C-alpha cells in the first residue's frame, strides 16, 4: 500500500497519559479518533470519504503521533531519567509496550504470505499480471525482511519499500528514537531556554533536510527515522512550552471560557486546513501546526476537548495501538471478501456504485475495532504487564 500510516504509541490500561497525576484527555481522545482515520486511510477500495482532500493528503497526520509521543515522553521522563539504570528501565518498558503486538502481527503477516504461496502452488489462487509471490525475487516478503522486522530495523533505510505489516515502520523508527531521547537526558539534559532553542533549530534542520531529498512528507522506509525525530522533538518542545505556561501565575494565563473554545476551534481548523491546502513541499512546515495542536489541547479547557474526552474516545484511545497494528490485515481480508462477493453483485467497480464504498467502511471498522480490542486485551496488555514484571523482578534481584 502506498499510503503511510500513523503511529499510535501503545499504552497501559486506559492510557499512558493516565500514568501521571494530570491526564491529557483531549490528546488521548484525538489519538483514538485518528487511529480510525488511519484505518480508513489504508482501505484498498475506493470511497467518497477516502477521496476527500483531507485523507488524500493525510500523510502529515502521522507526524501528529510522533509529536504526541515526544510530548508524553518528555512530560513523563524529562526530569526523572538521570542514571543509566533509569535509562535501561525506560527502554525496556518501551520495548515491552511495542514489541509483543509487533511480533504477533509479523507472525500473522508471515502466515498470510505462506498461505498465499500454498494457495498458488495448489492452484486455488491465480497469479495476477505483475504479481510477485512472497519469498520470490523482487518480493518485499523475504527472509531478510522478516529478520529486519523481528529486529525492528525494517524502516532504518535497509529496504526500498515497506515490508510485511506496512504500518510497523513507525514502530521501528520510534523505538530507535527512544535511544536518542534517553541519551539526551543522560548526557545533555535540556533545562535552560537556550537548550530548547537549539532543539528548535535542530527540528527545523531535520525538516529542511527532508525537504531537500523528498517531494512530500510521505516518508516511510528510507528517511523515516529523521522524520520521526523531527516530530518527536517537536513534541519535546511542546511539553516544555506547556510546562512553562502552566507554571505561570493563574491570573497571568487565565482567559474566558469563550476564549478557550475559540482557541481550540481555531487550532483544529488550522491543522485541518494545513492538511488540505498545503501539499507537496509545503508539508514540511508541519511542525508549527503540530506544536500548536499539542500545546493547546494539552490544557483540556475548551469545547472540543470536552468532546474528545467523552465516550467512546477513551475506549478507542485504549485500543488505538492495537487498532493501528491490526487494521491493514483486516483491510486485506475485507478487500478479498469484496472481490469475491460484492464484485459479483455490483461489478468490478462495486465501490463506485452509489455509496457502496463508504457503506462498506462500517462493517470494516467494526471488524477493526473488535480485532483491535482482542489484540489489546489478550496480547498488548498482558504481555506488557508480564515483561514489566520481569524488569521489576530483575531490578529487585540486582539491589538485594
Secondary structure, 3 states (H helix, E strand, C coil): CCCCCCCCCCCCCCCHHHHCCCCCHHHHHHHHHHHHHHHHHCCCCCCCCCCCHHHHCHHHHHHHHHHHHHHHHHHHHCCCCCCHHHHHHHHHHHHHHHHHHHHHHHHHHHHHHHHHHHHHHCCCCCCCCCCCCCCCCCCCCCHHHHHHHHCCCCCCCCCCCCCCCHHHHHHHHHHHHHHHHHHHHHHCCCCCHHHHHHHHHHHHHHHHHHHHHCCCCCCCCCCHHHHHHHHHHHHHHHHHHHHHHHCCCHHHHCCCHHHHHHHHHHHHHHHHHHHHHCCHHHHHHHHHHHHHHHHHHHCCCCHHHHHHCCCCHHHHHHHHHHHHHHHHHHHHHHHHHHHHHHHHHHCCCHHHCCCHHHHHHHHHHHHHHHHHHHHHHHHHHHHHHHHHHHHHHHHHHHHC
